[in-house]
Amino acid sequence: MFIGEALLKIVVSGFYFGENTYLKDPWNILDFIIVLFSVLTWLLEIFLGTSISFVRSFRALRALRPLRVVSTNEGMKTVVDALFHSIPALSNVLLIVLLFILVFAILGIMLLVG
């Protein structure tokens, strides 16, 4: 179903060349990578068998499939974009929390030793 959706979008809007083509949207790039690795894993399993170890590493990319649902729902896109934009501010908070943990760890060690 995902392969069909990707192929249909590519046929309708074009693949790369043009203004509003398939690979100009970052969500479509994510969709394409997930579909590409799923097809690649499927082909490697068919032609090489499952005993090859690097095929198992491609299976881990199947965990990205739920992210495809985000690309079809505008509300979910807004939430995910807001989360990604909040990461720099959260990193500042993380540094402050780590500083407090360091201070209290030093105080705790001083109480245990002294």
N, C-alpha and C positions, 0 to 999 in steps of 0.2 A: 504494500500500500504506500509506504514512504517512497519507494523507488518510483512508482507511478506518479505520485505527486510532484517529485522533483523533475521528472521528465516532462510532465505537463507544463510546469512553470517555465522550464527551459525552452520548450517549443513556443509557448505563447510570448514570452518576453525577450528571448534571445539569451545566449550564454554569457558573453562578456562584452562584446563590442556594441556600443550604443549608450544612451543616457540612462534608461531605466531597465537595465538588463538584470539577469538573475544574480550574477556575482557582484553587483554593485551594492546590494543590501547585506549588512553584516549577519543578519539572522539567516539569510539564504546561504551564506558561506558556511555557517555552522551546520545547517541542514545538509549541505552538499558533502561536508567532511564526514558527518555521521553516516550518510548513505554510502559514500565511497568506501569507508572502512568496513561497513557491514557487507557490502558486495565483495570486497577484497578478501575478507575473512571467509565468506561463503565459498568463493572460488578456490582459495587455498585449501580449505577443508575437503573440497570435492577432489581436486587434482593431486594434492600432496598427502592427504590423510591428516589425522589429528595428532600424530606422534611428533610433529615438528613443534619445537618449543616457542618459536616466535609467533606462531599462529595464536597461541594462548594470550599473548600480549595484545593482539588485536581484539580479542574477546572482551578485554577490559574496557575498550572504547564503546561497547554497547551500553554502558552505564550512562552515556550521554544522550541516549534516545529520549528520555523524558524531557530533556530540554527542547525537543522539537515541539512539544505542546505549547511551550512558552512563545514560540515564534508565530503561532496561529492565533493567540489570544492577546488582544491589545492591552487589556488590564494587567495581565501577567508580564507583558513586556515592560510596562511602566514600573511595576514593582521591582523587576530584576534590574532595570536600568538605574533605578534609585538606589538599590543595594550596591551596585558597582560604583556609583558616584559617591557613596558614603564611605568607601574603603579608606581613602586618605585621612578623613577625619577620625575614623576608628583606629587607624594606626597611631595617631597622636595620643588618643586615650589609652591605647595599649602600652605605649611607652611610659606614661604616667603611672599606670597600674604596676608595671614592672619595677619602676623606681620605688614605689611604696613597698612592694614585696621584698626588694633588696634591702631596704632600710630595716624592715621588721625582721628579716632573716638575720641581719647583722646583730640587731638587738637581742634576738633570741639566742644566738650563739654566745654573745657576751654574757647573758644571764646563766647559760648552762656551764660555761667555763669558769666564770668568776663567782 
